[in-house]
Amino acid sequence: MIDPIQTKRRPDENLKEWKIRICSNKDVYDLNWEEIKELINKETGENKGESAYRKWFKNFIEGVEYQKEKSADSNAALIELEIKKLEVMEERKKLQAVKHEFHKETRIKGRTELLYENVSQAIKENGTLPPPLFQALEKNEKKRAAVLGFGDEHFGKQFKSYNNEYNEQIYLERMNQILSETIEYIKKESLDELVVLNGADSVEGMALRVSQLTALQYGFIDQVIKYSRYKVEWLKELSKYVKIKYIHIPSANHTELRLHNSSRLEMPKEDVERIIATYIHDMLKDNERIEVPLQDEAIVDFKLLEFEIAACHGHQLKNKKNAIRDISQLKRKFYDYLYVSHFHHGNMLTVGEAATHNIQVIQLPSVMGSDEYSDGLMAGAKAGANLSIYESGKGRVIQYDYILN
């Protein structure tokens, strides 16, 4: 089919220039000589056959080649010929760019439709999933304020490394251990107020890198559904022993969807952590002993006693030492403590002091623990969680480290 835009005579072209361009770009414009004949006859009002133009162009090319050979010193003729070649290359590149964009859009649409199909199928298959049994210790009514922090659970991943092994069953065993030890500390420290802080990367996901796929025990959607159901049952059991405020960080690197070939942190709100948190909120909204505030920003904050606390996954931080200062400046609010995950090992960094307490960055360990990647870097750490006890007028005074493997 003749493209009228490409083949139209330009205002700055004389007749000969136009005929040369049409014939030179015959393959680029997808023309045959019959179509070229029709175009030129229509433009000139003549009634010549296609062979006339074909022979004319052949003679022209031969003449150009002859002139090139005989007039090597004629720079003007050579420059004109090179310009014609560049025009042909330019037209080809334009067509390639159009084809590339078409294939790109087709791939994106296909991936999106596949994701929706997987969601529907996974919901059907997991609709009757029974909750696991979490055993707990007896309740204690004494008052104390604390934060139980954990993160980087990477549910759905399975592997065996030098010092660690991980799969769904091991995950459930570790959450049961966190439950039991937490209830023990509730009794010991006379706690009746507990913030449970989930540092995100709750599931392994499959949007970060291709190498993830070899270690997945379940597909992405199955990970989200199973994990959400388990967390609801776990919180319900813990709430029998202490009132809970459950805070779920809604943005992480493993769980962001990275739609439309977006880059890291380009679409932070397109994250399945938000789906998980919303499900937990909806399932526990009638439980008077559990408060689940929904978070809209990647950096969340909350108040415990008189202390202002911020929390984020940590993948967006450039400098942990300056993080509290930077976040305080961003949010126009002073913070006493900052919780982060992402780094897969526990740590505590004092970065300043207030009137009654230190200003600290608390780095949460990973429930998953070390894997083949950390083994390769020789930077592994034990799987764990962290319970911090806060006292009014003193700040964070006690820390309990959970060792889960």
N, C-alpha and C positions, 0 to 999 in steps of 0.2 A: 504494500500500500504506500503510495507516494505521500511523503510528509510535506505539506505545503509551506511550513515554516522554514525547513531546511533548504528547500529547493527554490524558494522565492528569490528573485533578483533583488540584490541589495541596492539601496539608493546610491552608494558610492562605487558601484560596479558598472563598467561599460558592458556592452553586449559580449564582447570577446572574453572579458574577464569572467563574466558569469558562466559562459559556455565552458570555459576551462575548469572552473570550480565544480560545475555539475559533473563533467566527465571525469575529473580527477577523483572526486569523491563518490564515484559510482557504487562501490562496495559499501562504503560507510553509510550512504543514504539508502542502501538496499534497492538500487535501480537496475533495470536491464536496458538494453539499447532501444527497445521499442518505447519504453517510458521516457527515455531521454529525447527520442525523436519527437514525441508528443509535446514535451515541455518546450523544446526549442522552436518547433513549428508554431506553437501557440504564442510564444513570445515574439517571434519574428514575422509571423503571417505567411511563412513559406510552406511548401508542401513536399519537402524532401523525404526520402526513405531513410530508415535507420542506418543503412550502410554508408550513406553520405557522411553522416556525423561520426560514425565509427572510424571511417577512413581518414576523415579530417583530423580527428583527435590522434589517431595513430601517427599521421604525418607530423602533427604538432609535437608529439613526444619525440619522434625521430629528429625533428628539427631542434628541439631543446637539447637533446643529447649531442647532436652534431655541433651546435653552438657551444656547448660545454667543452667538447673536446678541442674545437678549433679556436675558441676564444677564452682560454684559461685566464688571461689577464683582465677579462671584463668582469670586474667585481659586481657590478650592478646586476648582471644576468645571473650570476651565481647566488647572490643574496635573494633575488626574486624566487629562484627555484627552491632554496632552503625554506623560505617563508611558506611556499605551497606545501612542502613536506610537513612543516610544523602545524599547518592548518588541518591537514589530514590526521595527524597524531592527536590534535586537540579534539576533533570530532569523535575519534575512537574512545578517548578518555571519558568524554561526556557520556557516551553510551554505556561504558563500563561502570561509571558511577551510578547511573540510573538502575542498572541491573543489580548492583551491590545493595543499594537501599531497598529494593524490592525483596531480595532474599532475606535481608536483615529483618524487615517487618514481618515476613512470613514466619521466620523462626520464633520471633517474640510472641506472635499470636498463637503459634502451636504450643509453646511452653505454657502459656497462661491457660489455655483450654485443658491441657493435660493436668495441670495443678488442680483445677476445679473438679475434673473427673476423679482424681485421686482422693480429694477431700470427701466427695460423695460416697465413694466405695469404702473408704476407711471408716466413715461414720456408721455405715451399715454393718460392717464386720465387727466393730467394737461396741455396738449398742448394748450388748448383754455382758460386758466385761465385769466380773465380780471384783469388788474391792479386796485388797489384801487385809490380813488381820494384824493390827498393831497392838502389842501388849504394852501396858503402862503401869506405873507405880501409883501408890495412893496419894491423894490430894493433900496440899498444905495451904493453909489460909493466911500465913504471915505475909506482910507487905515488904516489898523491895522492888526497885526498877532495874531492868536489865535488857540487853539486846543479844539475841541469839542470831548470829550471822553465819551464812554459808552461801556458796555459789559454785559456778562451774560444775554442775552435776553432769552435764553432757549425757543425759539419759538417751538410750538408743545406741550408744557406742559399745562395742565389745572388743576386747583385746587381752593379751597377756604379755606383759613386759618383764624386765628383770626383777622388779620388786613389787609388782602390782598386777592384779587381774580384775577385769570389770565386765559386767553384763547386767541384765535386768535383776536377776536374783540377788547379786551382790549389792546392787543399788538399794534394794528393799531392806537388806540386812543392815546396811549402813544407816539408813534412815531410822530403822528400829533402834539402833544403838544411840543415835542422836536423841531420839525420843526418851529412852530410858535414862541416859545420863542427864538430860535436861531436867527431868522430873526429880532426879536425885539432888541436883543443885537447887531446884526450887524449894525443896524441903530443907536443905542445909542452910540456904541463905534467906529463908522466909520471904520468898518472892510472891507477889500477887499481881504484878504488872510486867508483861513481857512483850517486847517488840521482836517479832520474827522477821528478819531481813533476808530476802532472797536476792543475791547479787547477780542473778541472770546467767546466761548461757545454760539455761535449764535443760535443753535438749541438744544433741550433737548437731542437728541440722544437716543440710547438704548443699548450701549455697556458697560456702566459703572457698573450697578448692576440690578438685576432682579426686584427690587422694583420700578424701573422707569416705568415699563410697565403699571402699574395701573393708572398712571397720564397722559398718552399720549393722545393727541387729534388726532394726525396723526401718521402714520408709519414714520420710519426714512427717507426714500426717499422722501415722500411727504413733510416732514418738510424742507428738503434741497431745493426742487424745489420752494415751496411757498415762503420761506424766501428770496431766491435769487431774485426772481421776484419782491417782495415787496421792497427790498433794492435798486434795480436799479431805480424804479419809485421814491422812496423817494429822492435819490441823484439827480436825474434829476430835481426835483422840487426845491431842495435847491440850485442847481447850477444857477438858474435864478437870484439869489440875491448875490452870492459871488463865486469867483473861489475856487475850492475845490481840495485838494489832499486827496484822500481816502486811508487810510492805514488799511489793514485787517490783524490782527495777524493770522498766518496760523496753529497754534497748540494750543489745549486746551484739558482738560481732558474728557469732556462730548462728544466731537466730534471725538476723536481718535477711529479708528476702532478696534484696538486690534486683528488683524488677527492671525490665527494659535495659539490661546490661549496665545498670547504674553502678557506681563505684562505692567503695567503703565510706560509710557515714553520709552518703549523698541523699539517701531517703531514710533517715533514722526512725521515722514513725511506721515504716512498712516492716514490722517486726512481729514474729509470732509470740514473743513475750507478752505483747498486749492481748493476744487471744487467750493465752494461758491465764493471765491475771483477771481478765474479764470473766472467764468461765469460773474461776475460783470465787470471785466476788458474787456472781449470780447464784452459785450453789450454796454459799454460806450466808446469804443476806438475811436469812431468818434465824441465824444462830446468834443469840444475845451475848455470847462469850467471845465472839470473834468479830473484829472490825477489819474490813478489807477496803481501804481507800484506793480508788483507781488513780493511777499516776499518768499524766499526759506528757511529761518531759523526761528526757534521758537522765537528767540530774534531779533526783527527788530530795525532799527535805522533810524533817519531822522534829518534834520537840519531845524530849524526855526529861522529866523534872524541869529544871530551869535551863537545860542545855539544848542548844541548837545543833542539829546533826544533819549533814548532807550525805548522800550516797549515790554512787553511779557504778556502772560495770567496770570502768577503768580503761577501756580500749581507746577512749578519746583523749586521755590525758597525755600531755607531752612531758610533764615534770611533776612527779608526785610530791616533791618537797614544796613546790609553789602552788600546789593544786587548791588548797583551802583559800589562799589569798586570791587566786584567779577566779574561783567560783564565787567568793564573797563579792568581788568586784563586779562579776557578771550579773549576779542576782541582787546586788545592792543590799546585802544582809550579812552580818557577821556570823560565822559558824565556829563551833568549838571542836567538832569532830567530823571526820570524813571517813566513810566506809567505801572500800573498793574491792573488786574481785579481779578476774581476768589473768592475774599473774600466777595462779595455781600454787601459791605457797603463802603461809601466814607470815605477817610481819607487823611491826608497829613503829611508827616514826613520829617523834615529837618535833614539831615545827615552830613552836612558840609557847607562850604562856599567857593566861588570863589572871584575874585577881585571885582566884581560888583553885585553879586547876591548869593542867597542861593542855595545849592545843595539839591534837594528834591525828595522824592518818592511820587508820586501822585497815590492814590488808588481810582479807579473808582467805583461808585456804580453800582448796578444791575438794568437793566430795568425791570426784572421780579419782584424783591423785595423779601420779606420774604415769606417762605412757611411753610409747616408742619414740615419740618426738622429743620429749624431755630427756629420755635416756641418751639420745643422740647428742644432745647438748650438754649432757652430764649435769643437769640442773633440776633433777627431780625432787619431790618433797612428798611426805606422807599425806594421804587423804585425810581431810579433817573438817572441823567447824570451830566456831569461836563463841563463847559466852562471856560478855562483859557486864560487870556489875557497876552501877552508878549510884553515888550517894550525893545528896544535896549538899552544896558547899565544898565538895571534894572532887567531884567529877568521877572519872573512871578509876576505880580503886582495886578491882579484882578482875582477873582474866582466867577463864578455864579453857584450855585447849583440848579439843577432842581429837584423838588419834583413831582413825577408822580402818586402818589396815596395817 
